[in-house]
Amino acid sequence: MYDIMFPPAFEKRMREYIGEEWQDFAASHAEKPTTSIRLNPKKNKSHLLRDRIPWTSMGYYLDERPSFTLDPLFHAGKYYVQEASSMLLEQAFLQSVDLSRPINVLDLCAAPGGKSTHLVSLINDDSLLISNEVIRSRAKTLEENIIKWGNNNVVVTNNDPNDFQALQGFFDVIVIDAPCSGEGLFRKDPASMREWSVENTALCSKRQRRIIMDVWPSLKQGGILIYSTCTFNADENERILDWLHEQDEMESIPLKLEEKWGARPVNAQSTAGYGLYPHRVRGEGLFISVLRKTSAANEVRIKKNNSFSSPSKIILEKLTPWIRQSGDKAFILRQDKIQIFPHQKLNELSLLANHLYILIAGTPLAAVKHNKLIPDHAAALSTALSAEHFSSIAVDYNDALHFLRKEPMSVHSTKKGFALITHKDLPLGWVNGLGNRLNNLYPSDWRIRMSPANQK
């Protein structure tokens, strides 16, 4: 028997929905949630993990949940802590999208960044990801996680879905991990169970419809919509897609998922979806479906217009050795910083800048003060950085934590100028050598406050 007190209305509906599976479903909520991570393919030359999540190439289960805050490699962007079920996005993406050509992808409800860091690891370097979050505080968290991941073909925006209507037919793929009633997280987050109500599920359903219709014009004809939630409610899942099918022309794209993975087909009137349930998989609850837009769509004109300023020739000569394959990158000035961005996507960036509020575009490299370059923290974490161009100081675990807390380290250097602090061959950030001491340049608002002594 299970002793979980589910909301009565939720239990009644789920008993009807999954039938004889209810007892197993309920019992699974008394079990400990799994812990899983997804490795950064550009920062992992080798690893010792063996318990792979079967539906993703870089996801792994952990035997126990460590303190990720106290792991310097987490702050270096070596991996992302992500729930295993949500990584099914990889199958939806790979089975529906042509990755042999450059594409524009929108992750509409992106914070804190799990799906965005996953998507940018799947697309090629000639493609562009727009990672958006409407809530400003969550958008800052998204920005931090994108910077840690280190790719330069990402634009982080802070916009309402309605703002994307100005970009008609711009996107080849739109991913909507919609805000929902969170029923799939009851085991992982018991507080969400106490906050659940029938009224809230109805409100979520209305919000999801508005979000989809606001952004729908920006999906081109033949474009792919990947819709997902972390809930089981049909009003937020398959009925949303039936409703969407009534609004416009589209076709459902079935996925080939191995039966042993445990995904449960969820068939609506016009579309195919897939549900993951905690009693069937090593993960939490998820619904996902893939649609192709077949109706005609207007497409915004992308003008050949680079509206950004470029650094001076002297500054460019100093910056070029910082970056691998710098010929593929454009150096642009934005908000008093020099940033790198894929050269072939500059016209798209100019268009985005005219219609969206951009937090970061590509990778911030440096600020210029009196013709002197002050390296940005994002440059240290960038996978495009030529780290061998800079002096580096390798630190052990204890000094890595001191650096991340902006505390004095035991290491010293008599060299003047900027240097990378590295741990296990991965950069953590910058210091400025002043001859007699090291000035820690780690961002103050990123610094960790936990110590091993207060670790739970």
Helices and strands as residue ranges (DSSP letters): H 8-18, G 19-21, H 22-28, E 35-39, E 59-62, G 68-70, H 72-75, E 79-81, G 85-88, H 89-94, E 104-107, H 114-122, E 128-132, H 136-149, E 154-157, G 161-166, E 171-177, G 183-185, H 190-195, H 198-215, G 216-218, E 219-229, G 234-236, H 238-247, E 250-252, G 259-261, E 264-267, E 272-276, E 286-293, H 313-319, G 320-322, G 326-328, E 329-334, E 337-342, G 343-345, H 346-355, E 358-361, E 363-369, E 372-375, H 377-381, G 387-389, E 391-394, H 397-404, E 416-423, E 426-434, E 438-440, G 444-446, G 452-454
